[in-house]
Amino acid sequence: MNDLTPLNSLRHVLLPPTFGKHHSEGTEFTVLSVEIWKSAIVLNIHLAPQHNAAPSIPRIALEDHFGTKYSLKSSEILGLRNLQIFTPSVPQATRSLTIKANEENSNQLVVTLAVPPAPIPDKPPPTATKTN
């Protein structure tokens, strides 16, 4: 198995308040979490097998209000879990991320998540000044 974790800093882990449940004729899944890394987005998805068949990997589309083009870079199935990695990461000023199920003739809304502002880097302590 490939190491799917991006090799850089984790900015946020977003948890859908009611989970991102999606059910359609061909697929059923739940978005458990969304990790926003410095250079990628990782979706942690729970797959639901249908009619004693192996679960199908959902085709996902990501959107933000800037119109950023997100591309699926890799996907791995771990039992009933599916990790999907998209690039690039969200732009610094992004405040929402929408996940859609990209199905044959439509993109169905799964969940929209609020993205908190990027943390402000710690400022160095002020230099001590010598007083007489």
OpenMM code with the backbone's topology and positions (N, CA, C; nanometers):
from openmm import Vec3, app, unit

residues = "MET ASN ASP LEU THR PRO LEU ASN SER LEU ARG HIS VAL LEU LEU PRO PRO THR PHE GLY LYS HIS HIS SER GLU GLY THR GLU PHE THR VAL LEU SER VAL GLU ILE TRP LYS SER ALA ILE VAL LEU ASN ILE HIS LEU ALA PRO GLN HIS ASN ALA ALA PRO SER ILE PRO ARG ILE ALA LEU GLU ASP HIS PHE GLY THR LYS TYR SER LEU LYS SER SER GLU ILE LEU GLY LEU ARG ASN LEU GLN ILE PHE THR PRO SER VAL PRO GLN ALA THR ARG SER LEU THR ILE LYS ALA ASN GLU GLU ASN SER ASN GLN LEU VAL VAL THR LEU ALA VAL PRO PRO ALA PRO ILE PRO ASP LYS PRO PRO PRO THR ALA THR LYS THR ASN".split()
positions = [
    Vec3(0.0845, -0.1184, 0.0000),
    Vec3(0.0000, 0.0000, 0.0000),
    Vec3(0.0883, 0.1237, 0.0000),
    Vec3(0.0493, 0.2226, -0.0765),
    Vec3(0.1220, 0.3486, -0.0821),
    Vec3(0.0958, 0.4298, 0.0430),
    Vec3(0.1932, 0.5136, 0.0795),
    Vec3(0.1711, 0.6075, 0.1878),
    Vec3(0.0917, 0.7237, 0.1294),
    Vec3(-0.0340, 0.7371, 0.1720),
    Vec3(-0.1221, 0.8388, 0.1131),
    Vec3(-0.1153, 0.9728, 0.1842),
    Vec3(-0.0435, 0.9798, 0.2946),
    Vec3(-0.0387, 1.1036, 0.3715),
    Vec3(0.0546, 1.2030, 0.3039),
    Vec3(0.0049, 1.3211, 0.2719),
    Vec3(0.0926, 1.4225, 0.2137),
    Vec3(0.2062, 1.4554, 0.3106),
    Vec3(0.3237, 1.4758, 0.2559),
    Vec3(0.4412, 1.4990, 0.3394),
    Vec3(0.4619, 1.6477, 0.3667),
    Vec3(0.3680, 1.7078, 0.4340),
    Vec3(0.3836, 1.8470, 0.4737),
    Vec3(0.2866, 1.8755, 0.5869),
    Vec3(0.2671, 1.9995, 0.6219),
    Vec3(0.1913, 2.0315, 0.7423),
    Vec3(0.0395, 2.0220, 0.7238),
    Vec3(-0.0237, 1.9676, 0.8262),
    Vec3(-0.1693, 1.9576, 0.8317),
    Vec3(-0.2247, 2.0895, 0.8828),
    Vec3(-0.3168, 2.1496, 0.8077),
    Vec3(-0.3756, 2.2779, 0.8484),
    Vec3(-0.5031, 2.2586, 0.9304),
    Vec3(-0.5937, 2.1732, 0.8820),
    Vec3(-0.7238, 2.1551, 0.9476),
    Vec3(-0.7755, 2.0144, 0.9236),
    Vec3(-0.8560, 1.9655, 1.0180),
    Vec3(-0.9358, 1.8459, 0.9980),
    Vec3(-1.0806, 1.8904, 1.0136),
    Vec3(-1.1592, 1.8752, 0.9092),
    Vec3(-1.2992, 1.9179, 0.9101),
    Vec3(-1.3882, 1.7959, 0.9278),
    Vec3(-1.4828, 1.8071, 1.0192),
    Vec3(-1.5776, 1.6990, 1.0443),
    Vec3(-1.7164, 1.7482, 1.0086),
    Vec3(-1.7803, 1.6850, 0.9113),
    Vec3(-1.9167, 1.7269, 0.8774),
    Vec3(-2.0070, 1.7117, 0.9994),
    Vec3(-2.0868, 1.8132, 1.0325),
    Vec3(-2.1686, 1.8076, 1.1546),
    Vec3(-2.2675, 1.6910, 1.1558),
    Vec3(-2.3181, 1.6509, 1.0422),
    Vec3(-2.4113, 1.5379, 1.0354),
    Vec3(-2.3544, 1.4290, 0.9453),
    Vec3(-2.2270, 1.4340, 0.9212),
    Vec3(-2.1583, 1.3495, 0.8240),
    Vec3(-2.2161, 1.3764, 0.6858),
    Vec3(-2.1374, 1.3508, 0.5861),
    Vec3(-2.1802, 1.3731, 0.4492),
    Vec3(-2.2342, 1.2445, 0.3911),
    Vec3(-2.3598, 1.2127, 0.4243),
    Vec3(-2.4194, 1.0886, 0.3739),
    Vec3(-2.4719, 1.1105, 0.2328),
    Vec3(-2.4445, 1.0108, 0.1492),
    Vec3(-2.4937, 1.0161, 0.0121),
    Vec3(-2.5448, 0.8777, -0.0262),
    Vec3(-2.6613, 0.8752, -0.0850),
    Vec3(-2.7183, 0.7488, -0.1316),
    Vec3(-2.7870, 0.7738, -0.2653),
    Vec3(-2.7444, 0.6979, -0.3634),
    Vec3(-2.8117, 0.7018, -0.4934),
    Vec3(-2.8220, 0.5581, -0.5417),
    Vec3(-2.8781, 0.5393, -0.6566),
    Vec3(-2.9010, 0.4037, -0.7065),
    Vec3(-2.7715, 0.3241, -0.7187),
    Vec3(-2.6632, 0.3900, -0.7574),
    Vec3(-2.5395, 0.3176, -0.7828),
    Vec3(-2.4376, 0.3188, -0.6709),
    Vec3(-2.4513, 0.4085, -0.5758),
    Vec3(-2.3468, 0.4197, -0.4736),
    Vec3(-2.4024, 0.4734, -0.3430),
    Vec3(-2.3384, 0.4329, -0.2346),
    Vec3(-2.3742, 0.4833, -0.1028),
    Vec3(-2.2446, 0.5015, -0.0252),
    Vec3(-2.2266, 0.6202, 0.0329),
    Vec3(-2.1061, 0.6467, 0.1099),
    Vec3(-2.1320, 0.7581, 0.2100),
    Vec3(-2.0388, 0.7717, 0.3045),
    Vec3(-2.0444, 0.8766, 0.4053),
    Vec3(-1.9074, 0.9416, 0.4149),
    Vec3(-1.9016, 1.0734, 0.4039),
    Vec3(-1.7767, 1.1458, 0.4233),
    Vec3(-1.7558, 1.1588, 0.5740),
    Vec3(-1.6496, 1.0961, 0.6247),
    Vec3(-1.6215, 1.0987, 0.7680),
    Vec3(-1.5402, 1.2211, 0.8081),
    Vec3(-1.4423, 1.2580, 0.7266),
    Vec3(-1.3603, 1.3746, 0.7574),
    Vec3(-1.2931, 1.4256, 0.6312),
    Vec3(-1.2502, 1.5505, 0.6395),
    Vec3(-1.1748, 1.6135, 0.5319),
    Vec3(-1.0513, 1.6753, 0.5963),
    Vec3(-0.9350, 1.6322, 0.5511),
    Vec3(-0.8091, 1.6875, 0.6013),
    Vec3(-0.7565, 1.7874, 0.5002),
    Vec3(-0.7261, 1.9072, 0.5492),
    Vec3(-0.6678, 2.0077, 0.4617),
    Vec3(-0.5202, 2.0186, 0.4976),
    Vec3(-0.4378, 1.9744, 0.4051),
    Vec3(-0.2930, 1.9809, 0.4193),
    Vec3(-0.2424, 2.1011, 0.3408),
    Vec3(-0.1168, 2.1349, 0.3602),
    Vec3(-0.0590, 2.2495, 0.2909),
    Vec3(-0.0654, 2.2335, 0.1391),
    Vec3(-0.0512, 2.1084, 0.0890),
    Vec3(-0.0474, 2.0906, -0.0558),
    Vec3(-0.1558, 1.9981, -0.1112),
    Vec3(-0.2493, 1.9527, -0.0261),
    Vec3(-0.3512, 1.8591, -0.0754),
    Vec3(-0.4716, 1.8563, 0.0179),
    Vec3(-0.5775, 1.7910, -0.0276),
    Vec3(-0.6984, 1.7678, 0.0513),
    Vec3(-0.7207, 1.6167, 0.0538),
    Vec3(-0.7436, 1.5610, 0.1728),
    Vec3(-0.7668, 1.4168, 0.1857),
    Vec3(-0.9092, 1.3939, 0.2359),
    Vec3(-0.9889, 1.3212, 0.1575),
    Vec3(-1.1238, 1.2830, 0.1990),
    Vec3(-1.1191, 1.1427, 0.2563),
    Vec3(-1.1753, 1.1253, 0.3754),
    Vec3(-1.1863, 0.9952, 0.4410),
    Vec3(-1.3319, 0.9534, 0.4277),
    Vec3(-1.3572, 0.8494, 0.3502),
    Vec3(-1.4927, 0.8107, 0.3127),
    Vec3(-1.5216, 0.6689, 0.3604),
    Vec3(-1.6396, 0.6478, 0.4173),
    Vec3(-1.6849, 0.5135, 0.4522),
    Vec3(-1.7744, 0.4650, 0.3385),
    Vec3(-1.7419, 0.3476, 0.2846),
    Vec3(-1.8185, 0.2906, 0.1738),
    Vec3(-1.9213, 0.1924, 0.2269),
    Vec3(-2.0362, 0.1898, 0.1671),
    Vec3(-2.1411, 0.0954, 0.2064),
    Vec3(-2.1582, -0.0067, 0.0947),
    Vec3(-2.1326, -0.1349, 0.1242),
    Vec3(-2.1540, -0.2360, 0.0196),
    Vec3(-2.3024, -0.2457, -0.0144),
    Vec3(-2.3302, -0.2749, -0.1396),
    Vec3(-2.4697, -0.2841, -0.1821),
    Vec3(-2.4997, -0.4239, -0.2337),
    Vec3(-2.6022, -0.4844, -0.1780),
    Vec3(-2.6508, -0.6157, -0.2228),
    Vec3(-2.5393, -0.7197, -0.2280),
    Vec3(-2.4634, -0.7293, -0.1198),
    Vec3(-2.3551, -0.8281, -0.1052),
    Vec3(-2.2467, -0.8155, -0.2116),
    Vec3(-2.2366, -0.7006, -0.2739),
    Vec3(-2.1326, -0.6767, -0.3736),
    Vec3(-2.0254, -0.5870, -0.3122),
    Vec3(-1.9094, -0.5884, -0.3705),
    Vec3(-1.8031, -0.4993, -0.3238),
    Vec3(-1.8476, -0.3549, -0.3421),
    Vec3(-1.8121, -0.2681, -0.2478),
    Vec3(-1.8542, -0.1284, -0.2612),
    Vec3(-1.7858, -0.0619, -0.3801),
    Vec3(-1.8571, 0.0297, -0.4418),
    Vec3(-1.7984, 0.1038, -0.5531),
    Vec3(-1.7318, 0.2299, -0.5004),
    Vec3(-1.6252, 0.2684, -0.5662),
    Vec3(-1.5535, 0.3903, -0.5270),
    Vec3(-1.6304, 0.5098, -0.5808),
    Vec3(-1.6693, 0.6018, -0.4922),
    Vec3(-1.7450, 0.7172, -0.5402),
    Vec3(-1.6585, 0.8121, -0.6214),
    Vec3(-1.7197, 0.8706, -0.7217),
    Vec3(-1.6536, 0.9765, -0.7974),
    Vec3(-1.6941, 1.1073, -0.7324),
    Vec3(-1.5962, 1.1794, -0.6846),
    Vec3(-1.6183, 1.2997, -0.6053),
    Vec3(-1.5717, 1.4223, -0.6832),
    Vec3(-1.6444, 1.5323, -0.6680),
    Vec3(-1.6036, 1.6623, -0.7210),
    Vec3(-1.5966, 1.7590, -0.6035),
    Vec3(-1.4924, 1.8388, -0.5971),
    Vec3(-1.4779, 1.9421, -0.4939),
    Vec3(-1.4942, 2.0785, -0.5577),
    Vec3(-1.5569, 2.1697, -0.4815),
    Vec3(-1.5768, 2.3073, -0.5299),
    Vec3(-1.5533, 2.4043, -0.4159),
    Vec3(-1.5062, 2.5229, -0.4500),
    Vec3(-1.5039, 2.6340, -0.3552),
    Vec3(-1.5564, 2.7578, -0.4276),
    Vec3(-1.5728, 2.8674, -0.3551),
    Vec3(-1.6321, 2.9862, -0.4170),
    Vec3(-1.5362, 3.0591, -0.5107),
    Vec3(-1.4074, 3.0207, -0.5126),
    Vec3(-1.3114, 3.0808, -0.6052),
    Vec3(-1.3118, 3.0112, -0.7412),
    Vec3(-1.3722, 2.8927, -0.7485),
    Vec3(-1.3697, 2.8166, -0.8725),
    Vec3(-1.2404, 2.7397, -0.8919),
    Vec3(-1.1717, 2.7081, -0.7834),
    Vec3(-1.0465, 2.6325, -0.7898),
    Vec3(-1.0707, 2.4969, -0.8569),
    Vec3(-0.9819, 2.4561, -0.9441),
    Vec3(-0.9907, 2.3264, -1.0115),
    Vec3(-0.9157, 2.2232, -0.9270),
    Vec3(-0.9898, 2.1326, -0.8635),
    Vec3(-0.9303, 2.0272, -0.7815),
    Vec3(-0.9239, 1.8992, -0.8634),
    Vec3(-0.8094, 1.8306, -0.8574),
    Vec3(-0.7896, 1.7067, -0.9325),
    Vec3(-0.7624, 1.5909, -0.8379),
    Vec3(-0.8254, 1.4773, -0.8650),
    Vec3(-0.8001, 1.3563, -0.7880),
    Vec3(-0.6616, 1.3054, -0.8250),
    Vec3(-0.5732, 1.2948, -0.7248),
    Vec3(-0.4366, 1.2479, -0.7487),
    Vec3(-0.4197, 1.1015, -0.7140),
    Vec3(-0.4893, 1.0529, -0.6100),
    Vec3(-0.4809, 0.9109, -0.5767),
    Vec3(-0.6001, 0.8711, -0.4920),
    Vec3(-0.6256, 0.7410, -0.4923),
    Vec3(-0.7371, 0.6851, -0.4173),
    Vec3(-0.6960, 0.5464, -0.3710),
    Vec3(-0.7291, 0.5126, -0.2488),
    Vec3(-0.6923, 0.3830, -0.1932),
    Vec3(-0.8092, 0.3298, -0.1119),
    Vec3(-0.8400, 0.2006, -0.1304),
    Vec3(-0.9449, 0.1369, -0.0507),
    Vec3(-0.8782, 0.0608, 0.0625),
    Vec3(-0.9274, 0.0827, 0.1832),
    Vec3(-0.8784, 0.0156, 0.3035),
    Vec3(-0.9992, -0.0488, 0.3697),
    Vec3(-1.0345, -0.1703, 0.3283),
    Vec3(-1.1556, -0.2338, 0.3785),
    Vec3(-1.2772, -0.1602, 0.3254),
    Vec3(-1.3591, -0.1065, 0.4163),
    Vec3(-1.4764, -0.0279, 0.3750),
    Vec3(-1.4471, 0.1218, 0.3765),
    Vec3(-1.3203, 0.1587, 0.3846),
    Vec3(-1.2810, 0.2993, 0.3816),
    Vec3(-1.2161, 0.3302, 0.2480),
    Vec3(-1.2310, 0.4518, 0.2057),
    Vec3(-1.1693, 0.5000, 0.0833),
    Vec3(-1.1059, 0.6345, 0.1145),
    Vec3(-0.9774, 0.6478, 0.0876),
    Vec3(-0.9086, 0.7762, 0.1010),
    Vec3(-0.8866, 0.8312, -0.0380),
    Vec3(-0.9306, 0.9550, -0.0592),
    Vec3(-0.9108, 1.0204, -0.1876),
    Vec3(-0.8314, 1.1473, -0.1643),
    Vec3(-0.7243, 1.1645, -0.2416),
    Vec3(-0.6383, 1.2816, -0.2284),
    Vec3(-0.6551, 1.3704, -0.3503),
    Vec3(-0.6857, 1.4974, -0.3235),
    Vec3(-0.7051, 1.5967, -0.4279),
    Vec3(-0.5992, 1.7061, -0.4147),
    Vec3(-0.5589, 1.7611, -0.5281),
    Vec3(-0.4696, 1.8772, -0.5281),
    Vec3(-0.5297, 1.9832, -0.6173),
    Vec3(-0.4992, 2.1083, -0.5942),
    Vec3(-0.4148, 2.1620, -0.4878),
    Vec3(-0.4919, 2.1663, -0.3567),
    Vec3(-0.4306, 2.2234, -0.2554),
    Vec3(-0.5019, 2.2495, -0.1311),
    Vec3(-0.5899, 2.3721, -0.1519),
    Vec3(-0.6732, 2.4023, -0.0526),
    Vec3(-0.7593, 2.5199, -0.0648),
    Vec3(-0.6759, 2.6474, -0.0580),
    Vec3(-0.7111, 2.7486, -0.1355),
    Vec3(-0.6426, 2.8774, -0.1242),
    Vec3(-0.6616, 2.9356, 0.0164),
    Vec3(-0.5687, 3.0184, 0.0596),
    Vec3(-0.5693, 3.0732, 0.1953),
    Vec3(-0.7012, 3.1391, 0.2357),
    Vec3(-0.7650, 3.2092, 0.1466),
    Vec3(-0.8862, 3.2842, 0.1833),
    Vec3(-1.0152, 3.2038, 0.1679),
    Vec3(-1.0068, 3.0751, 0.1341),
    Vec3(-1.1264, 2.9930, 0.1157),
    Vec3(-1.1987, 2.9762, 0.2482),
    Vec3(-1.3309, 2.9927, 0.2468),
    Vec3(-1.4095, 2.9788, 0.3690),
    Vec3(-1.5099, 2.8654, 0.3620),
    Vec3(-1.5260, 2.8038, 0.2428),
    Vec3(-1.6158, 2.6879, 0.2337),
    Vec3(-1.5654, 2.5925, 0.1261),
    Vec3(-1.5960, 2.4654, 0.1474),
    Vec3(-1.5590, 2.3613, 0.0530),
    Vec3(-1.6817, 2.2727, 0.0344),
    Vec3(-1.7216, 2.2517, -0.0898),
    Vec3(-1.8393, 2.1719, -0.1201),
    Vec3(-1.7961, 2.0410, -0.1842),
    Vec3(-1.8535, 1.9314, -0.1327),
    Vec3(-1.8262, 1.7981, -0.1856),
    Vec3(-1.9520, 1.7521, -0.2588),
    Vec3(-1.9323, 1.7082, -0.3828),
    Vec3(-2.0443, 1.6598, -0.4635),
    Vec3(-2.0135, 1.5202, -0.5156),
    Vec3(-2.1191, 1.4406, -0.5314),
    Vec3(-2.1066, 1.3096, -0.5949),
    Vec3(-2.1179, 1.3326, -0.7445),
    Vec3(-2.0125, 1.3008, -0.8155),
    Vec3(-2.0069, 1.3224, -0.9591),
    Vec3(-2.0616, 1.1975, -1.0271),
    Vec3(-2.1909, 1.1985, -1.0534),
    Vec3(-2.2562, 1.0819, -1.1110),
    Vec3(-2.2814, 1.1039, -1.2588),
    Vec3(-2.3360, 1.0034, -1.3245),
    Vec3(-2.3478, 1.0032, -1.4702),
    Vec3(-2.3973, 1.1341, -1.5295),
    Vec3(-2.5110, 1.1817, -1.4864),
    Vec3(-2.5691, 1.2997, -1.5500),
    Vec3(-2.5787, 1.4208, -1.4593),
    Vec3(-2.5229, 1.4109, -1.3381),
    Vec3(-2.5376, 1.5245, -1.2479),
    Vec3(-2.4310, 1.5228, -1.1399),
    Vec3(-2.4158, 1.6347, -1.0751),
    Vec3(-2.3332, 1.6472, -0.9555),
    Vec3(-2.4280, 1.6709, -0.8396),
    Vec3(-2.4427, 1.5727, -0.7516),
    Vec3(-2.5349, 1.5851, -0.6395),
    Vec3(-2.4599, 1.6318, -0.5163),
    Vec3(-2.5145, 1.7330, -0.4501),
    Vec3(-2.4547, 1.7856, -0.3281),
    Vec3(-2.4491, 1.6774, -0.2220),
    Vec3(-2.3332, 1.6626, -0.1588),
    Vec3(-2.3166, 1.5698, -0.0473),
    Vec3(-2.3089, 1.6505, 0.0814),
    Vec3(-2.2151, 1.7452, 0.0892),
    Vec3(-2.2001, 1.8267, 0.2094),
    Vec3(-2.1172, 1.9504, 0.1762),
    Vec3(-2.1467, 2.0606, 0.2452),
    Vec3(-2.0655, 2.1818, 0.2378),
    Vec3(-2.0070, 2.2060, 0.3758),
    Vec3(-1.8771, 2.2309, 0.3791),
    Vec3(-1.8054, 2.2484, 0.5050),
    Vec3(-1.7482, 2.3889, 0.5159),
    Vec3(-1.7523, 2.4445, 0.6356),
    Vec3(-1.6873, 2.5723, 0.6622),
    Vec3(-1.5384, 2.5466, 0.6808),
    Vec3(-1.4565, 2.6289, 0.6182),
    Vec3(-1.3112, 2.6182, 0.6310),
    Vec3(-1.2648, 2.7334, 0.7186),
    Vec3(-1.2040, 2.7034, 0.8344),
    Vec3(-1.1575, 2.8119, 0.9211),
    Vec3(-1.0399, 2.8856, 0.8578),
    Vec3(-1.0161, 3.0080, 0.9015),
    Vec3(-0.9017, 3.0810, 0.8468),
    Vec3(-0.7717, 3.0085, 0.8811),
    Vec3(-0.6737, 3.0250, 0.7938),
    Vec3(-0.5430, 2.9641, 0.8197),
    Vec3(-0.4837, 3.0267, 0.9446),
    Vec3(-0.4179, 2.9469, 1.0271),
    Vec3(-0.3582, 3.0030, 1.1482),
    Vec3(-0.2505, 3.1050, 1.1144),
    Vec3(-0.2409, 3.2055, 1.1977),
    Vec3(-0.1378, 3.3077, 1.1810),
    Vec3(-0.0105, 3.2535, 1.2443),
    Vec3(0.1006, 3.2558, 1.1714),
    Vec3(0.2243, 3.2046, 1.2296),
    Vec3(0.2604, 3.2816, 1.3564),
    Vec3(0.3212, 3.2101, 1.4500),
    Vec3(0.3642, 3.2748, 1.5735),
    Vec3(0.4648, 3.3840, 1.5424),
    Vec3(0.4463, 3.4962, 1.6118),
    Vec3(0.5418, 3.6052, 1.5971),
    Vec3(0.6603, 3.5765, 1.6879),
    Vec3(0.7800, 3.6116, 1.6434),
    Vec3(0.8939, 3.5933, 1.7327),
    Vec3(0.8802, 3.6875, 1.8521),
    Vec3(0.9310, 3.6470, 1.9677),
    Vec3(0.9217, 3.7357, 2.0835),
    Vec3(0.9982, 3.8632, 2.0586),
    Vec3(0.9520, 3.9735, 2.1177),
    Vec3(1.0249, 4.1004, 2.0975),
    Vec3(1.1646, 4.0872, 2.1583),
    Vec3(1.2554, 4.1548, 2.0926),
    Vec3(1.3927, 4.1502, 2.1440),
    Vec3(1.4011, 4.2341, 2.2695),
    Vec3(1.4767, 4.1829, 2.3633),
    Vec3(1.4931, 4.2558, 2.4897),
    Vec3(1.5804, 4.3775, 2.4661),
    Vec3(1.5405, 4.4850, 2.5260),
    Vec3(1.6214, 4.6075, 2.5172),
    Vec3(1.6850, 4.6308, 2.6519),
    Vec3(1.8068, 4.6731, 2.6496),
    Vec3(1.8813, 4.6959, 2.7715),
    Vec3(1.8575, 4.8387, 2.8190),
    Vec3(1.8150, 4.8519, 2.9411),
    Vec3(1.7929, 4.9842, 2.9980),
    Vec3(1.8920, 5.0054, 3.1117),
    Vec3(1.9329, 5.1282, 3.1308),
    Vec3(2.0270, 5.1627, 3.2382),
    Vec3(1.9566, 5.2095, 3.3601),
] * unit.nanometer
topology = app.Topology()
chain = topology.addChain("A")
for resn in residues:
    res = topology.addResidue(resn, chain)
    for name in ("N", "CA", "C"):
        topology.addAtom(name, app.Element.getBySymbol(name[0]), res)
